[in-house]
Amino acid sequence: MVKNDQSRLLYDKALRNMTGGVNSPVRAFKAVGGTPLYMDRGDGAYLYDVDGNRYVDFCCSWGPLILGHTHPAVVEAIEKTVRKGTSFGTVHENEILLSEKIKALCPHIELVRFVSSGTEAVMSAIRLARAFTKRDKIIKFTGCYHGHSDYLLASAGSGLATLGIPASAGVPDDFAKHTLVVPLNEIDTVEQVFKEHGTDIAAVIIEPVPANNGLLLQSRSYLGFLREITREYGALLIFDEVISGFRVAPGGAAEYYGLTPDLSTYGKVIGGGLPVGAFGGRADIMEMLAPLGPVYQAGTLSGNPLALASGYATLEYLEKNDGWNMLNRQTRDFVQQIRDAIRGVPVNITTIGSIFWINLQPDTASKAEEINPENAAKFKILFNKALDEGIYLAPSAYEVGFVSTAHTPSILTEAADKLSGLIKSL
């Protein structure tokens, strides 16, 4: 068992001062048991906890750390910026630099707006879509998470396609009822919903790479169908690329699948580990935002100079060093090594770009309903055994793993050997 005496002492203090002792629920380790590990520092591919344990980090702060911890280019950019100030509450050049970089990598983005989180980006994009179409309803999919704003904390009731019901206390029924929730990868169901509600649907929002409830990869043809049907009915297509953006390709899933959404939302990688979000898309839609149009959105720390400097340094490094190709190749090799070693074991590893998911069942899943809930119990065992072997996975069976440029081939080979043995021992 991992020595965690100092973590336990800190967690006891945290429980007395913060709700549940955490500031984001999954950090409480409820799904995997035991005491949350308090991290002291990160370095490259590694995390070090307060008890002195070292772990190969496949959580990477839930995705943003595509260059690993304390990458010199990112540290230098932050240090250079912080000497000038941490926040101005005014316009500044870093906003221009990062927006130009995003537009260069994502040609479908004509205008962009920076915010402070992925939740805020999605919330704002939905408001904008409703204003542009003058409609109220949106379609979302089970297995896709879009932050914790009221309209998007809805889950399906009975039937194939239903009005949303609140999935969280504190969300009024009147909010959730405007959200139509359908399963992923079901063309007939989406067609049915549009036939019934088409003139009221403002937008379809989807993670083109669903990675918040396992890694539920969708086909290009299915995503292309969503592009076609939204155009047919005058609704907007929103790609939530908070996770997939600048992860699966320089231009995200839009580039990977060769599709052009009307709006896209981003986060994680574009902050290089600092809090950030962004949304952007067609100019005629984005120009409805204040100060040009009637859709209000504002934020004291939107476009924070530290976060944008960190994000720009991250994307610049990846672009100049063939980072995406290297990451994707190393991730494929890492996953294939595990697959080869566990051949015959009823487990599958799904991967795209530098994202992977260990799915502890024999069949792949393309929608949430295909995931066996019994996997969680097996993952709890895997997670804790991995900790003992010095590997830190995200503490939930439904969360994905990430590879960074700091994960060298030798680190990945050793980790694959250990993970393969653990999987076979389950």
N, C-alpha and C positions, 0 to 999 in steps of 0.2 A: 504493500500500500504506500502511496505517496505521502511523505511527511508533510503535514499541513497545520502544525501547531499555531504558527503566526497567522495564517489565514483564518483559523477558527476564532482566534482572539479578535481579529479585526471584524469578522462577520458579526460576532456578538455585539460589538460597539455599533456597527451599522444598523443592526436590528432595532437598536434603541433610538436611532436618530432619523432613519429613512424608512419609508413604507416598504415593508418586505426586505429591507436592507439593501435594496438595489434601485437603480434608475431606469432599468429596462427589464421586463419580467424574465426573459430567458436566461439572464445572468444568474438567477437564483438557483440554478442547477436542479430545479424541481423534477425535470424529466430524466435526470441521470443520477440523482441522489447525491448525498454527501454535501460537503461545504464548498461554496464557491471559492475558487482559487484567486487570491489577490496578487496581481501582477506588479512587479517592481520595475521592470524595464523590458524593452525589446531591442534586439540587435540582429539585423539581417533576417534570416529565416527562423529565428529563435525568440521565445518568450522566457523570461526568468521570473519566478514568483518570489514572494517575500520569505519563503522558507529555503530559498536557494536552489530550487529545482529548475532544470532547463527542459524546455519542450520545443520540438519542431512544430511551428505554428501553421496549421492549415485553416485557421479561422480568418486570419489576416484582418482583424477588426471588422469581420463580416463583409469583407470584400474590398474596402478602399485601398489597402496596402499592397498594391500591385507591384511595387518595387521593394517590398519588405519593410522592416522596421528601420527607422533612422537612416534612410538612404542619404548619402552625402549630398546629392543634388537637391533633395527636398529640404534637408537641414540647412544647407547654405541659403536657399531661397527664403526660408522662414526667418533665419537669423538676419539676413540683409534687410528684410522688410520690417521686422519688429523693432529694429533700431530707429526706424523712421516713425513708427507709431503702430498701435494695434488696431485702431479703428478711427475713422474720420467722420463718418456720417455724411460724407460728401462723395462726389464722383472722384475717381482716381484712375490712373493708367492701367493698373492690373486688370480692371474690368474689360478694357478694350483688348488687352493681350489675350486673355483667356477666351473671350467671345470670338475673336478672330481665329484662334486655334480650333475651337469647337466647330465653327463654320467650315474651316478648311478640311477637317476630318469627317464632317457630316454635311455633305452638300445639300441635303434636304432641309437643313436648318437655315432659314433666311433671317430670322431675328431671334434673339434669346433674352431671357430675363433670369437673373440670379436671385436665389432665395437662400434660406439657411438649412433646409432639410428636404429629403425626398418627399415626406408627407406634405410639406408646404408646396412643393412643386406640383404634385398631383392634384391637391386641392385647388390650386390656382388654375391649372389646366382645365379641370372640369368646369369651373366657373366660367372660364373663357369660352369653352365649347358651348355651354348653355346660352351664353349671351350671343354668340355668333349665329347659332341656329334658331334661337328663340324657342327652344324646346327644353323640357325638364328632365326627361328620363335618360338613364345611361344603362348600358349593358356591361356587366363585369362577369368574371368566371370564377367558379370554385377552384381553389388551389392557387389563385393569384392574389397576392397581397399588395395593397397600394397605400400603405400608411394608415394612420388611425383617425382620419377625419370622419365625421359622422356619416356622410353619405356612403362611404366605402367600407364601413364596418357593418356590412349586411351579409347575411348568408341565406342560402336557399331554404325554402320551406318544402312542403311536399310537392311532388310532381316534377316534370322535367324542367319547366321554366316557370318561375313564380316571381311575384313581387317580393322584393327583399324584406326580411324581418330583421330587427336589430340583433347583431351578434355580440353586443356589449351593453351592459347596463348604462343608462344615461343617454342613450341614443333614442330620440323620439321616433315613434312609428311613422309619423308624417315625413321624416327625413328619409328613412330607409325605404319607404314605399316607392320612391322614385328610382330605386336601383333594381334592375332586373338581373337576376343571378342565374347563370346557366353553366352546365358542365363544359369543360374544355373538349375540343376535338369532336364536336357533334354538329355537323353542318345542318342537319334537318332541324335541330332544336333552335338554332339561331334564325333560320328561315322562318320558323313558326312564330318566334317572338317578333320579328320584323313585320310579318303579315298582320299580327294583332296590334302592334304598338308603333309601327314604322314612322307615322307622322309625328309621334311624340318623342322619338329617340334622338337625343342630341349627339351622343357619342358611344362608341364601343371602346372600352379601355382594356388592354391586355398586356401582360408581361410577354413579349414575343419569345423570351426564354424564361418560362415560369420557374423561379428558383427560390421561392419562399415556402414551398410545401413539397419538398423534394425537387428534383430536377426533371420537370415534366415536358420534355422536348416535343415541340409541335412541328408538323411538316410545313414545308414552304407552300404547298398547295392549300393547306388550311388557312394559313395566314393570308395568302393571296385571296382566298374566298372572302375573308373579312374585309380586305381592301375593296373588293368589288361590290359587296352588298352595302357597305356604308356609302359608297358613291351613288349606288342605285337609289338609295332612300334619302340622300341628302344629309346623312349623319357624318360626323367626323370619326376618324380612326386615330386613337391615341396609343402610342407605344410607351409603356412604362419601362424605361431602360435604366432605372436607378441601379440595378445590379448588372445587367448585360452591357450597358453603355461603356465603351472603351475597355471592355473585358473580352468579348468574343471576337472583336475585330476593331480596327481603328475607328470605324464608323458605327460600331455596335451591331445589334441584330438587324437594323435597317440595311446596313451594308452586307452583312452575312447572308441574309435572305434575298437581297436585291429588291426590297419593297420600300415604298415611300409613304409613311404615315403623315397625317395632317399636323399632328403635334407629337412631341416626344418629351419625356421627363427624364432627368438625370440626377445623380448624386454620387456618393461614395468616391469613385476613382477621381472625379474632377476636383476633389478637395485634397487628395493626397494624404488623407488621414485626419483632416480638419473638417468641421461641420460645414456642409454646403449642399445646395440643391440648385437645379435650374430647369427651366422648361422653355421650349422653343418650337418653331415650325414655320408654316406659311406666313408671309408678311401680312397678307390681308386679314388673317386671324389675329396675329400678335399685335397689330396696330390698333386693336380694340382696347388694349390695355391703357390705363392712365399712365402718363399725362396726355396721350394722343386720343384715347377713346374713353368710353363710359365704364369700363370694367376696372374696379379698384383693387389694387394689390400694392402693399408696401411692407417694409421691414427695416427696423433700425440697423440690423447687422447684415442685411442683404448685400452681397458682393463684398464681404469682409476682405480687406487686403491680404491678410495672412493666409486665409483659405484659398484665395484665388492665386496667390503666388505659389503656394504648395501644389495646387492642381496644375498650374501651367508648367512648373518644373517637372512634374510627373509625366505629363503628356509629351513634353519636349524630349525628355530622356528616352521614352519608349519609341518615339518617332525616329530619333537620330541613331538608335542602337538596334534597330530591327527587333524591338522588344516583343511585339505581338507574335511574330512568327516563331521566335525562340520560345516564348511562353507556351504557345499552343503545341509546339512540337514536344517540349519536355513534359507537358501534362499528358499528352497522348501516350508517350513512352511510359510514364509513371503508371497510368491506368492500365495499359496493356500488360505491364509486368505483373500487376496484381491479378488481372484476369487470367493470365497464363498459369500463375501459381495456384489459383483456386479453381481451376477447370474441374467441372463436375460438382462443385459445391452450389447449392441453390441460392446464389447471391449474384446480383449484377451491379456493375459499376457504370453509371451513365456519365458522359462528359461532353462538353462543348467549350471551345476556347480554353481558358485556364480555370474552368469550373468543373468540379466533379461531385458525384453523389454516390455514396455506398448504400445501395438499396438491398436490404436483407430479405429478399424474396426472389423466387426464380424468374418471375416475369417482369418485364419493364412496365413502367406506368407512364401514360400520356395524359392522365387526368387524376385528380385527387381521389376519386372514387375507386381507383384501381390499386391504391396503396393499402396493404394489409396492416391494420392497426396493431397487430401482434409484433410487428417489427420493432416497436418502441422498447419492448422489454428486452429483446436481444441487443438492441443498440446500447442500452444502458450498460450491459455487460461489456460490450466492445469498447465503449467510451472509457470506462474505468480501467480496463486492461491496457488501453492505449496510453493513458496517463502514466501507468506504471512503467511503460516502455519509453516514456519521454516524448509522446506524441499528443498534441493538443488538437482535438477535433471540436467543431462547434457542438455545444452541449444539448443536442436535440436530434432525434432520428430524422426530422423533417428539414434540417438545415443542410446546406451544401458546403463543400470545401473549396478552398481557393489555393492556387499556386502562384508564387511571386517570382520575380527575377532573382531574388536572393536564394531561392531553393535550387541549389546546384544539383547537377546529375548525381553526384555521390550522396548528397543528402536525400534525394528522392529515391535512389536505389535502396538505401538502408531502410528508409521509412516504408517502402513498398514491401520489402522482405518481412518487416515486423508486422505490418497490417495484414499481410497474407496469412501469416501464421496465426494471428489472432482470429481472423475470420474463420479459418478452418477449425479452430478450437471451439467455436460456439456450439 
